[in-house]
Amino acid sequence: MAVTDKQKRYLRGLAHTLKPVVMIGNSGLTDAVLSEIDNALEHHELIKVRVSGQERADRKAMLDEISNKTGADLVQVIGHIGGFYRPAKEPSIQLPR
Protein backbone atom coordinates (compact mmCIF):
# COMPACT_ATOMS: atom_id res chain seq x y z
CA MET A 1 0.00 0.00 0.00
CA ALA A 2 1.52 3.30 -1.08
CA VAL A 3 1.03 6.24 1.23
CA THR A 4 -0.74 9.35 -0.01
CA ASP A 5 0.74 12.86 0.05
CA LYS A 6 -1.36 13.73 3.11
CA GLN A 7 -0.06 10.65 4.92
CA LYS A 8 3.53 11.50 3.92
CA ARG A 9 3.15 14.96 5.44
CA TYR A 10 1.86 13.38 8.65
CA LEU A 11 4.73 10.86 8.74
CA ARG A 12 7.33 13.59 8.10
CA GLY A 13 5.96 15.42 11.13
CA LEU A 14 6.33 12.29 13.25
CA ALA A 15 9.82 11.59 11.89
CA HIS A 16 11.07 15.11 12.61
CA THR A 17 12.14 14.31 16.18
CA LEU A 18 13.56 10.86 15.39
CA LYS A 19 17.27 10.13 15.28
CA PRO A 20 18.74 7.85 12.57
CA VAL A 21 18.67 4.23 13.76
CA VAL A 22 20.83 2.82 10.96
CA MET A 23 23.99 4.39 9.57
CA ILE A 24 25.38 3.33 6.19
CA GLY A 25 29.12 3.95 5.86
CA ASN A 26 31.68 3.59 3.12
CA SER A 27 30.97 -0.15 2.72
CA GLY A 28 27.61 0.72 1.22
CA LEU A 29 24.40 -1.24 1.34
CA THR A 30 25.28 -4.77 2.44
CA ASP A 31 22.99 -7.67 3.31
CA ALA A 32 23.69 -7.08 7.02
CA VAL A 33 22.64 -3.44 6.74
CA LEU A 34 19.46 -4.38 4.86
CA SER A 35 18.67 -6.95 7.56
CA GLU A 36 19.15 -4.31 10.27
CA ILE A 37 16.88 -1.86 8.42
CA ASP A 38 14.25 -4.59 8.04
CA ASN A 39 14.41 -5.37 11.78
CA ALA A 40 14.16 -1.68 12.68
CA LEU A 41 11.10 -1.27 10.44
CA GLU A 42 9.43 -4.27 12.10
CA HIS A 43 9.92 -2.75 15.54
CA HIS A 44 9.39 0.95 14.86
CA GLU A 45 7.40 1.27 11.58
CA LEU A 46 8.94 4.71 10.98
CA ILE A 47 12.74 5.07 10.92
CA LYS A 48 15.50 7.32 9.66
CA VAL A 49 18.60 6.03 7.86
CA ARG A 50 21.80 8.05 7.45
CA VAL A 51 23.84 7.50 4.27
CA SER A 52 27.39 8.84 4.64
CA GLY A 53 30.17 9.41 2.15
CA GLN A 54 28.18 9.20 -1.08
CA GLU A 55 27.42 11.61 -3.91
CA ARG A 56 23.85 12.90 -4.25
CA ALA A 57 22.92 10.55 -7.12
CA ASP A 58 24.43 7.57 -5.27
CA ARG A 59 22.51 8.44 -2.09
CA LYS A 60 19.25 8.69 -4.05
CA ALA A 61 19.90 5.33 -5.73
CA MET A 62 20.75 3.73 -2.37
CA LEU A 63 17.61 5.10 -0.70
CA ASP A 64 15.47 3.85 -3.60
CA GLU A 65 17.12 0.42 -3.34
CA ILE A 66 16.37 0.28 0.40
CA SER A 67 12.75 1.16 -0.35
CA ASN A 68 12.46 -1.55 -3.00
CA LYS A 69 14.20 -4.32 -1.05
CA THR A 70 12.41 -3.71 2.27
CA GLY A 71 8.98 -2.85 0.88
CA ALA A 72 9.02 0.44 2.79
CA ASP A 73 7.85 3.83 1.54
CA LEU A 74 10.45 6.60 1.36
CA VAL A 75 8.60 9.48 3.04
CA GLN A 76 11.37 12.06 3.39
CA VAL A 77 14.87 12.86 2.22
CA ILE A 78 16.86 15.64 3.87
CA GLY A 79 20.53 15.74 2.95
CA HIS A 80 22.13 12.46 3.99
CA ILE A 81 19.06 11.18 5.88
CA GLY A 82 16.08 9.26 4.50
CA GLY A 83 12.87 8.48 6.38
CA PHE A 84 11.12 5.16 5.74
CA TYR A 85 7.69 3.88 6.73
CA ARG A 86 6.36 0.34 6.59
CA PRO A 87 3.22 -0.60 8.54
CA ALA A 88 3.60 -3.39 11.07
CA LYS A 89 1.32 -6.40 11.31
CA GLU A 90 -0.39 -4.57 14.16
CA PRO A 91 0.26 -0.89 13.33
CA SER A 92 0.86 1.53 16.17
CA ILE A 93 0.83 4.57 13.87
CA GLN A 94 -2.66 5.52 12.76
CA LEU A 95 -2.43 7.26 9.39
CA PRO A 96 -4.95 9.93 8.37
CA ARG A 97 -7.20 8.98 5.46
Buried (B, 14 or more C-beta within 10 A) or exposed (E): EEBEEEBBEBBBEBBEEEEBBBBBEEEEBEEEBBEBBBEBBEEBBBBBBBBEEBEEEEBBEBBEEBBEEBEBBBBBEEEBBBBBBBBEEEEEBEBEE
